[in-house]
Amino acid sequence: MPFARPLPASGRRGWVGVLRWGRRKETRWGDRIAVMQPGSVGMGGYTRHMASRVLLLDNTVHSRLFPLGERWAARLTSAARVDRVNASSAPRLPDVRDYTHLVLTGSEASVLKPPQWVRREAELVRTAAGSGVPILGSCFGHELLVWALSGPGYVARAARPEFGWTSVRIVERDSLLCGIPSPWTVFAFHVAEVVSPPPPWRVLASSRKCATHVLRYGEKPIWGVQAHPEITRRSSEFALRAHLLVTQRRGGLPRTTWRRAPADLQAVSALVANFLDVGRAA
C-alpha cells in the first residue's frame, strides 16, 4: 500500500508528499511530479537537463486504465521538471511558450473523429511549432502533429493495424535516434496512421506494416513516433487487457499480439535524453 508522508512546505501548493510502490519512490510538488526509478542517481539526475521545463499533455480519456501520461512522466522527470496536464479534461491548457519542451501522449481518442478538445490541442501544437518549442508526439500524439501541421487528409485508418511488439527499422539517422538500435523492438498499438506526409515531413523509421513510424518536420525540432516507447514488457499486457475491457472487442486480439518480446529499455532512455538535449529553435 502506498503511503504519504508530509514534509516541510516547498511547493506551489504548500506541501510535498512521498509515495512508495515497492522500490519506486515518487515525490509530488503540487501538480509537478518527480519520479526516481530504482537504480537511478536520484536528484542528481536533474543535473544534465536542469533548465528543461516540459509540458506533458496527457491525452488519455481513461487515465486509470491507460496510464500513458504517468509512464511518460516517469521517463521524463528523472531529468527535467514536468507539468502534466490532461488535455481531455483540463478547463484550459497552459501557455506552451512558458515551456522548453512539449510531449504529447497516446490516447483512446482518434484524430479521425476528433472531439472538441483535440482541436484545442491542435491550436496549441501550432503555437508551439511557431515558437520553436521542441515537440515529441507518441501514437495519437504523433498523428495529431501531422493532423495539426499538415491537415486531416494525411491521417487515415491503418491498412494493417499494429497490436503488440513490433520491429522498427531506422531508414534515416537523426539526432533523436542516436543510441537506438536498428531494428528497434518497441510496443505499438494503433488503428490509424500517417499516410504520405507532405514536405517538410521526413520519414526516419518504418516497420513492415507502417511506413511512417518515426517522422520529423523538416529540420525543426518536431518529431512523431507511432509506437509507445514508454511501455515496458511488464506493462504491455495490462495495456492490452485494458483495451479489451474498454472496447469489449469481440474475438479478442490476434494471438501474435500477446507474444512476449524483450523491450529495448535503454532505447527509451536514449530517446528522452536526445529530445531533452534539443534547445528551443530560433
Legacy VTK file of the C-alpha trace (Angstrom):
# vtk DataFile Version 3.0
C-alpha trace
ASCII
DATASET POLYDATA
POINTS 282 float
0.000 0.000 0.000
1.315 3.472 -0.819
1.635 5.990 1.961
2.126 9.719 2.073
4.485 11.484 4.456
4.049 15.265 4.704
7.262 17.276 4.502
8.020 20.977 5.006
6.250 23.228 2.551
8.325 23.973 -0.540
5.931 23.669 -3.482
3.454 25.975 -5.073
0.618 24.380 -3.116
2.440 24.285 0.186
3.084 20.567 0.602
5.255 17.748 -0.524
4.382 14.069 -0.237
6.455 10.963 -0.724
4.740 7.843 -2.077
6.257 4.389 -2.349
5.174 1.497 -4.562
7.572 -1.342 -3.916
11.016 0.065 -4.725
9.870 3.148 -6.657
9.705 6.476 -4.884
7.550 9.307 -6.224
7.676 12.859 -4.944
4.944 15.361 -5.765
5.151 19.145 -5.700
1.534 20.237 -6.193
0.830 19.341 -9.818
4.530 18.782 -10.565
5.928 15.292 -10.278
9.421 13.918 -9.849
9.975 10.168 -10.055
13.166 8.375 -9.106
13.391 4.873 -10.553
15.342 2.089 -8.827
18.990 2.319 -9.786
18.767 5.973 -10.809
21.043 8.636 -9.408
18.153 10.320 -7.589
18.012 14.087 -7.653
21.437 14.169 -9.315
19.657 13.030 -12.458
18.419 16.584 -12.875
21.894 17.984 -13.478
22.075 17.421 -17.226
18.700 18.951 -18.112
18.064 21.073 -15.032
16.858 24.014 -17.116
14.294 21.913 -19.017
10.650 22.505 -18.196
8.390 20.061 -20.021
4.671 20.402 -20.697
3.349 16.839 -20.812
-0.085 16.733 -22.426
-1.712 13.522 -21.234
-4.257 12.659 -23.921
-5.781 9.636 -22.201
-9.509 9.703 -21.515
-9.487 6.789 -19.024
-6.173 7.522 -17.310
-6.593 4.810 -14.674
-6.923 2.141 -17.331
-4.399 3.708 -19.698
-1.732 5.412 -17.518
0.270 6.617 -20.516
0.829 10.044 -19.014
2.094 8.502 -15.794
4.537 6.314 -17.715
5.853 9.252 -19.731
6.193 11.291 -16.536
8.288 8.508 -15.007
10.622 8.676 -18.008
10.868 12.452 -18.181
11.036 13.554 -14.570
14.297 11.794 -13.809
15.917 14.520 -15.906
13.586 17.533 -16.093
10.778 19.436 -14.420
7.419 18.294 -15.757
3.920 19.780 -15.650
1.416 17.074 -16.590
-1.963 18.233 -17.872
-4.829 16.024 -19.013
-5.800 17.531 -22.351
-9.275 15.950 -22.456
-10.456 17.245 -19.075
-8.464 20.405 -18.274
-10.651 23.541 -18.380
-7.852 25.287 -20.262
-4.363 24.475 -21.485
-1.229 26.293 -20.279
0.675 28.716 -22.467
3.132 26.398 -24.213
5.550 29.300 -24.722
6.323 29.110 -20.987
7.969 25.704 -21.539
11.180 24.460 -23.118
9.666 21.183 -24.436
6.265 19.690 -25.280
5.332 15.980 -25.166
2.042 14.579 -26.500
0.985 11.122 -25.281
-1.163 8.459 -26.864
-4.926 8.245 -26.353
-8.014 6.098 -26.799
-9.446 9.016 -28.772
-8.877 9.293 -32.515
-7.995 12.195 -34.768
-10.195 10.513 -37.391
-13.214 11.505 -35.278
-11.748 14.254 -33.117
-13.628 15.503 -30.056
-13.553 19.235 -29.415
-10.572 19.106 -27.052
-8.418 17.711 -29.874
-8.981 20.882 -31.907
-7.938 22.964 -28.901
-4.760 20.906 -28.546
-4.020 21.213 -32.261
-4.016 25.000 -31.877
-1.521 24.667 -29.017
0.679 22.457 -31.249
0.684 25.105 -33.958
1.643 27.759 -31.389
4.491 25.577 -30.111
5.761 24.899 -33.633
5.648 28.591 -34.494
7.521 29.466 -31.303
10.279 26.919 -31.855
9.363 24.732 -28.860
10.683 21.166 -29.372
7.782 18.687 -29.672
7.646 14.919 -29.303
4.404 13.056 -30.040
3.687 9.360 -29.443
0.977 7.309 -31.217
-2.107 9.584 -31.030
0.290 12.482 -30.372
2.285 11.524 -33.479
-0.862 11.527 -35.614
-2.065 14.782 -34.032
1.171 16.524 -35.021
0.585 15.755 -38.697
-3.144 16.495 -38.392
-2.401 19.904 -36.825
0.541 20.989 -39.014
-0.388 19.492 -42.400
-4.115 18.785 -42.292
-6.501 15.880 -41.567
-6.060 14.389 -45.044
-2.721 12.840 -44.067
-4.058 10.624 -41.260
-6.185 7.608 -42.169
-7.276 4.242 -40.871
-4.298 1.889 -40.957
-4.380 -0.674 -43.754
-2.649 -3.100 -41.391
-3.055 -2.062 -37.744
-0.293 -2.987 -35.323
-1.003 -4.581 -31.951
1.877 -5.585 -29.698
5.640 -5.707 -30.068
6.952 -4.704 -33.445
10.319 -4.314 -35.151
11.064 -0.800 -36.382
13.939 -0.137 -38.778
15.668 3.219 -38.966
15.858 4.474 -42.552
17.465 7.865 -41.843
19.703 8.633 -38.901
18.721 11.651 -36.822
19.720 13.267 -33.544
16.566 11.888 -31.849
17.572 8.325 -32.701
21.184 8.400 -31.508
21.888 5.310 -29.436
18.737 3.493 -30.596
19.321 0.141 -32.334
18.000 -0.775 -35.747
15.853 -2.783 -35.706
14.260 -1.399 -32.565
11.780 -3.639 -30.729
9.019 -1.391 -29.395
5.370 -1.659 -28.370
2.824 -0.395 -30.909
-0.959 -0.240 -30.728
-2.732 1.797 -33.388
-5.594 1.568 -35.875
-4.814 4.913 -37.553
-1.572 6.033 -39.172
0.066 8.874 -41.066
-0.103 8.345 -44.833
2.078 10.043 -47.452
3.040 13.023 -45.277
3.855 16.097 -47.383
7.066 18.120 -47.191
8.726 19.081 -44.987
7.958 15.825 -43.137
10.784 13.267 -43.343
10.409 9.550 -42.627
13.099 8.395 -40.183
11.898 4.855 -39.395
9.343 2.309 -40.583
8.048 -1.188 -39.841
6.719 -3.992 -42.006
3.156 -2.714 -41.522
3.653 1.036 -41.070
5.850 3.145 -43.353
5.724 6.254 -41.150
6.782 5.047 -37.695
9.088 7.974 -36.906
8.768 11.381 -38.581
10.496 14.723 -38.326
9.107 18.057 -39.518
11.948 19.132 -41.803
14.841 20.428 -39.708
12.594 21.726 -36.940
12.739 20.045 -33.503
9.383 18.326 -34.064
9.182 14.523 -34.016
6.402 11.954 -34.085
6.768 8.316 -33.022
3.895 5.978 -33.909
4.848 3.444 -31.221
4.703 3.633 -27.418
8.336 3.739 -26.251
7.120 4.401 -22.697
5.512 0.937 -22.489
7.607 -1.809 -20.912
7.257 -5.555 -21.280
5.562 -5.751 -17.892
3.026 -3.013 -18.639
2.222 -4.153 -22.194
-0.103 -6.975 -21.141
-2.019 -4.650 -18.824
-2.440 -2.161 -21.683
-3.815 -4.845 -23.989
-6.289 -6.149 -21.403
-7.432 -2.607 -20.603
-8.129 -2.041 -24.301
-10.264 -5.181 -24.463
-12.170 -4.096 -21.354
-12.989 -0.645 -22.732
-13.769 -1.629 -26.318
-15.393 -5.008 -25.494
-13.796 -6.211 -28.702
-15.326 -9.485 -29.836
-12.945 -12.298 -30.548
-10.138 -10.635 -28.631
-6.890 -9.706 -30.344
-4.678 -11.704 -32.724
-2.674 -14.382 -30.932
0.610 -12.807 -32.042
-0.339 -9.669 -30.094
0.364 -11.424 -26.803
3.796 -12.638 -27.836
6.387 -11.667 -25.290
9.373 -9.777 -26.651
12.219 -8.023 -24.884
11.774 -4.272 -24.681
14.760 -2.093 -25.519
14.603 -0.213 -22.239
17.819 1.654 -22.946
16.299 2.906 -26.179
13.562 4.931 -24.492
16.137 6.429 -22.107
18.219 7.463 -25.122
15.132 8.849 -26.884
14.183 11.023 -23.905
17.745 12.230 -23.349
18.164 13.086 -27.039
14.892 15.020 -27.048
15.720 16.988 -23.910
19.143 17.819 -25.345
17.425 19.876 -28.050
17.046 23.566 -27.256
14.329 25.871 -28.492
14.756 26.739 -32.157
15.381 30.343 -33.095
LINES 1 283
282 0 1 2 3 4 5 6 7 8 9 10 11 12 13 14 15 16 17 18 19 20 21 22 23 24 25 26 27 28 29 30 31 32 33 34 35 36 37 38 39 40 41 42 43 44 45 46 47 48 49 50 51 52 53 54 55 56 57 58 59 60 61 62 63 64 65 66 67 68 69 70 71 72 73 74 75 76 77 78 79 80 81 82 83 84 85 86 87 88 89 90 91 92 93 94 95 96 97 98 99 100 101 102 103 104 105 106 107 108 109 110 111 112 113 114 115 116 117 118 119 120 121 122 123 124 125 126 127 128 129 130 131 132 133 134 135 136 137 138 139 140 141 142 143 144 145 146 147 148 149 150 151 152 153 154 155 156 157 158 159 160 161 162 163 164 165 166 167 168 169 170 171 172 173 174 175 176 177 178 179 180 181 182 183 184 185 186 187 188 189 190 191 192 193 194 195 196 197 198 199 200 201 202 203 204 205 206 207 208 209 210 211 212 213 214 215 216 217 218 219 220 221 222 223 224 225 226 227 228 229 230 231 232 233 234 235 236 237 238 239 240 241 242 243 244 245 246 247 248 249 250 251 252 253 254 255 256 257 258 259 260 261 262 263 264 265 266 267 268 269 270 271 272 273 274 275 276 277 278 279 280 281
